[in-house]
Amino acid sequence: MIRIITHARLAALRQDAAQAREQKREVQASADAAYARHLRAVHDLTAEAEAAHDKAAEADARAHELLQALAQANIHLAAARASGIEQAARIEALSGDLDAMAEAVVLLHYGKLHSVHPDRPAAERHAASFGVGPGGWSPAADRPMEESAWLISPLREWAVADGGDAG
């Protein structure tokens, strides 16, 4: 089949083709611009994701360091608590010793320290083992301590003072 095309029809077809080429160029330019925006967005998002990943890795490392520091602090805390408990027990024991020493007495023989006892009855029993009777525990008022054979005195009177002198 043969078709006859007129000059006007050919001109119209050429104009339609030119318009189609122009429209193609516009669409291509628009597509190129959209593709470029897409590439920039992908690049920007990739950079942001990498930066976020790096920050997350730094945060994980810092969290790990803090966990190690916390573990070490907990070890020190446990040791301090154990030391506190131990010291409280020692204080309690020393307080008990101090309470026991409140009644402590010394047994003197001619003014010299012979022995230390928790209380007066214990000192008297000890002196009785040497044959000392229960009647002569205090020196006569007119005699010095050195002349009394046996004397019981509170320990606090014989404790060493800060200056080193006998109290």
Contacts in CASP RR format, 6 or more apart in sequence:
PFRMAT RR
TARGET T0000
AUTHOR 0000-0000-0000
METHOD contacts of the structure
MODEL  1
MIRIITHARLAALRQDAAQAREQKREVQASADAAYARHLRAVHDLTAEAE
AAHDKAAEADARAHELLQALAQANIHLAAARASGIEQAARIEALSGDLDA
MAEAVVLLHYGKLHSVHPDRPAAERHAASFGVGPGGWSPAADRPMEESAW
LISPLREWAVADGGDAG
5 13 0 8 1.000
100 118 0 8 1.000
101 118 0 8 1.000
101 155 0 8 1.000
103 118 0 8 1.000
103 119 0 8 1.000
103 120 0 8 1.000
104 116 0 8 1.000
104 117 0 8 1.000
104 118 0 8 1.000
104 119 0 8 1.000
104 154 0 8 1.000
104 155 0 8 1.000
105 116 0 8 1.000
105 117 0 8 1.000
105 119 0 8 1.000
105 120 0 8 1.000
105 122 0 8 1.000
105 123 0 8 1.000
105 152 0 8 1.000
105 153 0 8 1.000
105 154 0 8 1.000
105 155 0 8 1.000
106 113 0 8 1.000
106 114 0 8 1.000
106 115 0 8 1.000
106 116 0 8 1.000
106 117 0 8 1.000
106 123 0 8 1.000
106 152 0 8 1.000
106 153 0 8 1.000
106 154 0 8 1.000
106 155 0 8 1.000
106 158 0 8 1.000
107 113 0 8 1.000
107 114 0 8 1.000
107 115 0 8 1.000
107 116 0 8 1.000
107 117 0 8 1.000
107 123 0 8 1.000
107 126 0 8 1.000
107 127 0 8 1.000
107 150 0 8 1.000
107 151 0 8 1.000
107 152 0 8 1.000
108 114 0 8 1.000
108 145 0 8 1.000
108 148 0 8 1.000
108 150 0 8 1.000
108 151 0 8 1.000
108 152 0 8 1.000
108 153 0 8 1.000
109 149 0 8 1.000
109 150 0 8 1.000
109 151 0 8 1.000
110 146 0 8 1.000
110 147 0 8 1.000
110 148 0 8 1.000
110 149 0 8 1.000
111 145 0 8 1.000
111 146 0 8 1.000
111 148 0 8 1.000
111 151 0 8 1.000
113 158 0 8 1.000
114 150 0 8 1.000
115 123 0 8 1.000
115 126 0 8 1.000
116 155 0 8 1.000
117 123 0 8 1.000
117 126 0 8 1.000
120 152 0 8 1.000
123 152 0 8 1.000
124 134 0 8 1.000
124 137 0 8 1.000
124 152 0 8 1.000
127 133 0 8 1.000
127 150 0 8 1.000
127 152 0 8 1.000
128 134 0 8 1.000
132 149 0 8 1.000
132 150 0 8 1.000
136 150 0 8 1.000
137 150 0 8 1.000
137 151 0 8 1.000
137 152 0 8 1.000
138 148 0 8 1.000
138 151 0 8 1.000
139 145 0 8 1.000
139 147 0 8 1.000
139 148 0 8 1.000
139 151 0 8 1.000
140 148 0 8 1.000
145 151 0 8 1.000
157 167 0 8 1.000
158 166 0 8 1.000
158 167 0 8 1.000
159 167 0 8 1.000
160 166 0 8 1.000
160 167 0 8 1.000
161 167 0 8 1.000
END
